[in-house]
């Protein structure tokens, strides 16, 4: 029994920190969808060095944007007649330095018309440091906080998008 508990604890501690992330939403009633368009293509590309949980991370970002803009329809596969929001994930992870967890969520966001003309481009970066408190999964908490902040920056940037023709 003790061996089983140790094995289970080891498996849990080896899981990527992103396994504790859940979709978040930052919706505002007056902005149902960016740029006044109901339908958007959404292209999420994971450019991180380690991508063992890439599909899960892309899904969490997609679900979070759906919660932030409940009036939107996110096209998949892409519709050539719809504008596109492209997100390139550069970093999503946490590092422990012995006393603190330093977490970061970094991605770039580009919105473009159906013809490819850029409407806006910005970085949604967030960094969080958290002490190693006893009895808490500090790595996941720090990463969750950084992820939420970056997603809020993403939603704010897309809310400011001018009307798309």
C-alpha positions in Angstrom: 0.0 0.0 0.0 2.8 2.4 0.9 4.6 1.6 -2.4 1.4 2.4 -4.3 1.0 5.7 -2.6 4.6 6.6 -3.3 4.1 5.6 -7.0 1.0 7.7 -7.2 2.7 10.7 -5.6 5.6 10.4 -8.0 3.3 10.3 -11.0 1.3 13.3 -9.9 4.4 15.4 -9.3 5.8 14.5 -12.7 2.7 15.7 -14.5 3.2 19.0 -16.4 2.1 22.1 -14.4 -0.3 22.9 -17.2 -2.4 19.9 -16.3 -3.9 22.0 -13.5 -5.0 24.8 -15.8 -8.7 25.2 -16.6 -10.4 27.6 -19.0 -11.1 31.0 -17.7 -13.3 33.8 -19.1 -13.3 37.5 -19.0 -16.6 38.3 -20.7 -18.3 41.7 -20.9 -21.8 41.9 -22.1 -21.2 44.9 -24.5 -18.5 43.0 -26.5 -20.0 39.8 -27.7 -17.3 39.3 -30.4 -14.2 41.2 -31.5 -14.5 43.7 -34.3 -18.2 43.4 -34.5 -17.8 40.1 -36.4 -19.7 37.0 -35.3 -17.5 34.4 -37.0 -13.7 34.2 -36.7 -11.1 31.7 -37.7 -8.9 30.9 -34.7 -5.4 29.5 -35.3 -3.4 28.6 -32.2 0.2 27.5 -32.7 2.4 26.2 -29.9 6.0 27.3 -30.4 7.3 26.3 -27.0 10.4 24.2 -26.7 8.6 21.4 -24.8 5.2 20.7 -26.2 4.1 17.4 -24.6 0.7 18.9 -23.6 0.3 21.1 -26.7 -3.2 20.0 -27.6 -4.5 20.5 -24.1 -3.0 24.0 -23.9 -4.4 25.0 -27.2 -7.8 23.7 -26.1 -7.7 25.6 -22.9 -6.9 28.9 -24.7 -9.7 28.2 -27.3 -12.2 27.4 -24.5 -11.1 30.5 -22.6 -11.6 32.8 -25.6 -15.1 31.2 -26.1 -16.0 32.1 -22.6 -14.6 35.6 -23.0 -16.5 36.2 -26.2 -19.7 34.1 -25.9 -21.3 35.6 -29.0 -18.5 34.4 -31.3 -18.3 31.4 -33.5 -14.8 30.1 -33.8 -14.4 28.4 -37.2 -12.6 25.1 -37.4 -11.6 24.2 -40.1 -10.8 27.7 -41.3 -13.4 29.6 -43.4 -11.5 31.5 -46.2 -14.1 34.3 -46.0 -13.7 34.9 -42.3 -11.2 37.1 -40.5 -8.5 35.3 -38.4 -7.2 35.6 -34.9 -3.8 33.9 -34.7 -2.2 33.1 -31.3 1.5 31.9 -31.1 2.3 30.5 -27.7 6.0 31.2 -26.8 6.1 30.3 -23.2 3.8 28.7 -20.6 5.5 27.2 -17.6 7.0 27.7 -14.2 10.5 27.3 -12.8 11.5 26.7 -9.2 14.7 28.5 -7.9 14.7 26.9 -4.4 12.4 29.4 -2.6 10.1 30.8 -5.3 8.2 29.6 -8.3 8.5 32.0 -11.3 5.7 31.3 -13.8 5.2 33.0 -17.2 2.5 32.9 -19.9 3.7 34.6 -23.1 2.0 34.6 -26.5 1.5 36.9 -29.4 -1.9 37.7 -30.9 -2.6 38.8 -34.5 -6.0 39.7 -35.9 -6.3 40.0 -39.7 -9.0 40.4 -42.3 -10.0 37.5 -44.6 -7.6 39.0 -47.2 -4.7 38.9 -44.7 -4.5 42.6 -43.8 -3.3 42.9 -40.2 -5.9 44.7 -38.0 -3.9 44.4 -34.7 -0.9 42.7 -33.3 0.2 42.6 -29.6 1.9 40.4 -27.0 0.0 39.0 -24.1 2.7 38.4 -21.5 2.3 37.8 -17.8 4.9 36.8 -15.1 4.1 35.8 -11.6 6.4 34.9 -8.7 5.1 32.9 -5.8 6.8 31.7 -2.6 6.9 27.9 -1.9 4.1 27.8 0.7 3.6 24.5 2.5 0.4 22.5 1.7 -0.2 24.2 -1.7 0.7 23.3 -5.3 2.6 26.6 -5.7 3.8 25.8 -9.2 0.2 25.3 -10.5 -1.1 28.3 -8.6 1.6 30.6 -10.0 1.0 29.2 -13.5 -2.7 29.6 -13.2 -2.3 33.2 -12.2 0.1 34.0 -15.1 -2.3 32.2 -17.5 -5.3 34.2 -16.3 -3.4 37.5 -16.6 -2.2 36.8 -20.1 -5.7 35.7 -21.2 -7.2 38.9 -19.7 -4.7 40.9 -21.7 -5.7 38.9 -24.8 -9.4 39.6 -24.3 -8.7 43.3 -23.6 -6.7 43.7 -26.8 -9.3 41.9 -28.9 -12.1 44.0 -27.3 -10.3 47.2 -28.5 -10.3 45.9 -32.1 -12.0 48.3 -34.5 -14.9 47.2 -36.6 -13.8 44.6 -39.2 -15.2 45.2 -42.7 
